Amino acid sequence: MSSDDGRQDRGAGEPAGGGARRAGGEPAGGGEPTRAGEPAGGEESAGAGAPVRGGGPEQLALIRESVRQAKVPRAKPRTWRGAALAAELPVARVVVNKGVLHLDQFFDYAVPEELDGAAQPGVRVRVRFGAGARQVRGGRREGGGLIDGFVVERRAESDYAGPLAALAGVVSPEPVLSAELLGLARAVADRYAGSLADVLQLAIPPRNARAEAKPSPEPPPPPPAPDAGTWERYANGPAFLGALAGGGTPRAVWTALPGPHWADELARAVAATLASGRGALVVVPDGRVAARVDAALTGLLGEGRHALLTAEAGPEKRYRQWLAVRRGAVRAVVGTRAAMFAPVRDLGLVAIWDDGDGSHSEQHAPQPHAREVLLLRAAHDRCAFLVGSTGCTVEAAQLVGTGWALPLAASRERVREAAPLVRTIGDGELARDGAARVARLPSLAWQAVRDGLRTGPVLVQVPRRGYAPRLACERCRAPARCRHCAGPLEAPAEGRLGCGWCGREEPGWHCAECGGFRLRARIVGARRTAEELGRAFPAVPVRTSGRDHVLDSVPGRPALVVSTPGAEPVAEGGYAAALLLDGWAMLTRPDLRAGEEALRRWIQASSLVRGQSEGGTVVVVAEPTLRPVQALVRWDPVGHARRELAERAELGFPPVSRMAAVTGPPDAVRAFLAAAELPGDVEVLGPVELEPADPGRPRRPGDPPPGERWERALLRVPPGNGAALAGALKAAQAARLARAPRAGGEPVRIRMDPPDIG
């Protein structure tokens, strides 16, 4: 391509796809904006040849002559006009902070002599980006807007034959991008059909100057290897810790026993890795779980041996902790999903707890999953890998089924001793139970609550928050809808009736089908359940835990704790009993993972209940013949995951196959699929129309904008061809974005391995 039209010039031998090296500061279609702080037209500002007030002609001549003879100009250092280049390695290869696919490549910049010492690989820099090929003065490319970037490497010469722009400045001499982190980010970007810049934004936190100025402490010596502790309950638990302490790299899928010991067991795995002189990384779903592991590590190792990376810490503290990890002062990290990229030195173990939790899936492009990133780290760094949970995901079962990891579980005798007694209430029992027809809870559930309250707190899990999230006509059962927007009516509190979409109140509702004026609850929320239980047990305190207010823990005294799934607080000494209500609401979701997710939520709540030997009881209101319910009764999440995996293998569903979702306006999706050079064995499912997004609810990633009609196509390939599919989609999206400004194309979104495929 010609360099006269302001577009990209391709160096000799450069590939056509991403990763091609181009002249610094020249993107495709780039314009020629005025430089910051410089008048239009490129006139010199004061201090670089402009008249100085109060000086005579001789003085002005001397000033001009001194400026001409200066080796490094004093004015406009970000252009470095006329400045000498570094004597050695005068070219810096930079990844710029532009997360668009057609610019997913490195750019070469000239290194001024004054920046030679600071512009080392890994540091943050500011560069000019967007200058056209005509913006050349004195052999240097100028113009373009300032943008952040990272130096990848220093080189003696550039692959690009034209003039290079100079680095505008070094933001900080702290090298934050190591070669290992760059390789991991590149692998994640390729797996998820994303750009390297987007992954680096997830991997490297924003700079904080005050945190950067503070030195990190000296690294402590390795601690002694811990004893097995409660790992003795698992057949291969002591051997697993011994392998970590001896410098080995075991890979295991750990099905943890119910109870409070899992955090201490994770801490012992980290301590065993530190004892071998290596680092460890643990990724957990949320801040509450991170606090439990943090407390366990502090109690086992003491202060200062690990870093806690969560959003609750604040930007300065979090960046200071991150720097301590990068500098090698801290070898162990516990954190939420952003910690999956933590730059741990000499990484010996990567672990993830509860990998089925949706919080492990990143919501920002390219939307990687923490489990997959840690699998890449285990392969690249050749370190140990541990995925643990009280349940078992299909992906974890696949790791065991392929032989990549070994199971780490307790014997059936240990499971029966630690797990509570699980009882079920199906449709038959509900039909014969007179109390269930009048009240919401059947007789067995009321009895379990009464017996449990004699010895401790009782947990009640309700799938929906609010008072009555969904309502219907009492006479004809027609859904109650808003007269203005046809949205669903709900009762956020007793005596209030409003629309869940537009928010308008509906004081005088009547049924459009039969004319009735009375409503019934199709779904009863947590607040309504707490109110009913409060009336039934007036002398017992009732506490709620949900999205608006999540409790971390509750005392071991008798109380009713009503919680939505995932918000269950920990009870001192464990709950005496638990009720799992409205199981049909979780099992009948139109999702491939509905059964797996329901079982995970049930086991997670039931694990907080005392063991059967201590009288712990769980009552689940769901049809007992269903597979997830049977797995809960037998406490066999691994068997359920294996059967799910076998069915998905037969049907070609993930995780056996690799899948991608392409969403957007109908014409744009069809044009994209027609232009993409997809692998020959790809199977295109759809496109099908997506359900419109509810205006009153927050949008999830991939949802169409309110009022727009979008379609989704699913692309499926056999095992082993996921990389080819991701590469083809990335190339097609890059080509589309490169011509989008001229073609006026509509947005098309790509997501590899979508968690929700219906």
Beta strands, then each sheet from edge to edge (+ up, - down):
strand 1: 22-23
strand 2: 91-96
strand 3: 107-110
strand 4: 124-129
strand 5: 136-137
strand 6: 140-141
strand 7: 145-155
strand 8: 167-172
strand 9: 251-255
strand 10: 279-283
strand 11: 306-309
strand 12: 332-335
strand 13: 347-353
strand 14: 384-389
strand 15: 406-408
strand 16: 421-425
strand 17: 458-461
strand 18: 470-473
strand 19: 489-490
strand 20: 498-499
strand 21: 519-523
strand 22: 542-545
strand 23: 553-554
strand 24: 560-563
strand 25: 570-571
strand 26: 577-580
strand 27: 617-621
strand 28: 658-664
strand 29: 683-689
strand 30: 711-717
strand 31: 749-752
sheet 1: 1+ 3+ 2- 7+ 4- 8+
sheet 2: 5+ 6-
sheet 3: 11+ 12+ 10+ 13+ 14+ 9+ 15+
sheet 4: 16+ 27+ 26+ 17+ 24+ 22+
sheet 5: 18+ 21-
sheet 6: 19+ 20-
sheet 7: 23+ 25+
sheet 8: 29+ 30- 28+ 31-
end
